[in-house]
Amino acid sequence: MPTNTILIDTHVLIWYLTKSPKLSDKALHAIENSVEPVCLSTITLVELVYLIDRRKLVPEFMQRVLQQIDDALFTLVPVDIHVVNALSKIPRNTVPDMPDRIIAATSAALGISVVTCDSKIRSADIQTIW
């Protein structure tokens, strides 16, 4: 994976696509100025399904995300053995939520920054942008 890209977490993805004012200026700048497609962990898609099931998002949101992947704005990063191995670098007492740990571990495994507002992820020993 190129080092001149970023990974974004689920909240950032939602806020970016809905043009939410909750997205920080620094986060927006990082996304809009990424040289390579912005990375999404596959766990983010799982979280989107969960949010759609709970009616926190409309089903069309997933279609929009998948279209952005097809259009190469985003690229999917699988939860592979490198991410699994990197989980040990993200202490459970620092980042207790498993999807968040997977996103943080993905950042660590790829050696790229993760764009996140999550204070727990930001307190892990990884590169973050917010």
C-alpha positions as CSV (number, residue, x, y, z in Angstrom):
1,M,0.0,0.0,0.0
2,P,1.4,3.4,-0.9
3,T,2.5,5.5,2.0
4,N,1.1,8.7,0.6
5,T,-2.5,7.7,1.4
6,I,-4.6,7.7,4.5
7,L,-7.1,5.4,6.2
8,I,-10.4,6.8,7.4
9,D,-12.6,5.3,10.1
10,T,-16.3,4.7,9.9
11,H,-17.5,8.0,11.5
12,V,-15.2,10.0,9.2
13,L,-16.5,8.2,6.1
14,I,-20.1,8.9,7.1
15,W,-19.4,12.6,8.0
16,Y,-17.4,13.0,4.8
17,L,-20.1,11.6,2.5
18,T,-22.9,13.5,4.3
19,K,-20.9,16.7,4.4
20,S,-21.3,16.9,8.1
21,P,-19.9,19.9,10.0
22,K,-18.6,17.4,12.6
23,L,-15.7,16.6,10.2
24,S,-12.7,18.7,11.2
25,D,-11.1,20.9,8.7
26,K,-7.8,19.0,9.0
27,A,-9.6,15.7,8.3
28,L,-11.4,17.1,5.3
29,H,-8.2,18.5,4.0
30,A,-6.4,15.1,4.4
31,I,-9.2,13.3,2.5
32,E,-9.5,15.8,-0.3
33,N,-5.7,16.1,-0.8
34,S,-4.8,12.4,-0.6
35,V,-2.6,11.5,-3.6
36,E,-3.9,7.9,-3.6
37,P,-7.4,6.6,-3.1
38,V,-8.4,6.8,0.6
39,C,-8.3,3.5,2.4
40,L,-11.2,1.9,4.1
41,S,-10.9,-1.2,6.2
42,T,-13.4,-3.9,5.4
43,I,-14.5,-3.7,9.0
44,T,-16.0,-0.3,8.1
45,L,-18.3,-2.0,5.6
46,V,-19.4,-4.4,8.4
47,E,-20.1,-1.4,10.7
48,L,-22.2,0.2,7.9
49,V,-24.3,-3.0,7.6
50,Y,-24.8,-2.9,11.4
51,L,-25.8,0.8,11.3
52,I,-28.2,0.1,8.4
53,D,-29.7,-2.8,10.3
54,R,-30.3,-0.5,13.3
55,R,-31.8,2.1,11.0
56,K,-29.1,4.6,11.8
57,L,-28.3,4.8,8.1
58,V,-30.4,4.3,5.0
59,P,-29.6,1.3,2.8
60,E,-28.7,3.6,-0.1
61,F,-25.7,4.8,1.9
62,M,-24.0,1.5,1.4
63,Q,-24.7,1.8,-2.4
64,R,-23.1,5.2,-2.3
65,V,-20.0,3.9,-0.6
66,L,-19.7,1.0,-3.0
67,Q,-20.0,3.4,-5.9
68,Q,-17.2,5.5,-4.5
69,I,-15.0,2.3,-4.3
70,D,-15.9,1.5,-7.9
71,D,-15.0,5.1,-8.8
72,A,-11.6,4.7,-7.1
73,L,-12.1,7.4,-4.5
74,F,-11.8,4.7,-1.9
75,T,-9.9,1.5,-1.8
76,L,-10.7,-1.4,0.5
77,V,-8.1,-2.9,2.8
78,P,-8.9,-6.4,3.9
79,V,-8.6,-7.6,7.5
80,D,-5.6,-9.9,6.7
81,I,-2.9,-11.6,8.7
82,H,-0.8,-8.4,8.8
83,V,-3.8,-6.6,10.5
84,V,-4.3,-9.5,12.8
85,N,-0.6,-9.4,13.8
86,A,-0.8,-5.7,14.3
87,L,-3.7,-6.1,16.8
88,S,-1.1,-6.8,19.5
89,K,0.2,-3.3,19.0
90,I,-3.2,-1.8,20.0
91,P,-3.8,-2.5,23.6
92,R,-7.4,-3.6,24.5
93,N,-7.4,-1.3,27.5
94,T,-6.5,1.7,25.2
95,V,-9.0,0.8,22.4
96,P,-11.5,-1.7,23.8
97,D,-14.0,-1.7,20.9
98,M,-12.9,-4.4,18.4
99,P,-13.9,-2.6,15.2
100,D,-11.9,0.4,16.4
101,R,-9.0,-1.8,17.3
102,I,-9.1,-3.4,13.8
103,I,-9.1,0.1,12.2
104,A,-6.1,1.1,14.4
105,A,-4.3,-2.1,13.6
106,T,-4.9,-1.6,9.9
107,S,-3.2,1.8,10.2
108,A,-0.3,0.2,12.1
109,A,0.0,-2.7,9.6
110,L,0.1,-0.3,6.6
111,G,2.2,2.3,8.3
112,I,-0.2,5.1,7.3
113,S,-2.2,7.7,9.3
114,V,-5.8,7.1,10.3
115,V,-8.2,10.0,10.2
116,T,-10.4,9.7,13.3
117,C,-12.1,11.7,15.9
118,D,-12.1,8.8,18.3
119,S,-10.0,9.8,21.3
120,K,-9.2,6.2,22.1
121,I,-7.8,5.5,18.7
122,R,-5.9,8.8,18.8
123,S,-4.4,7.7,22.1
124,A,-3.0,4.5,20.6
125,D,0.6,4.5,19.4
126,I,-0.3,5.1,15.8
127,Q,-0.3,8.1,13.4
128,T,-3.6,9.9,13.5
129,I,-5.1,13.0,11.9
130,W,-8.0,15.0,13.4
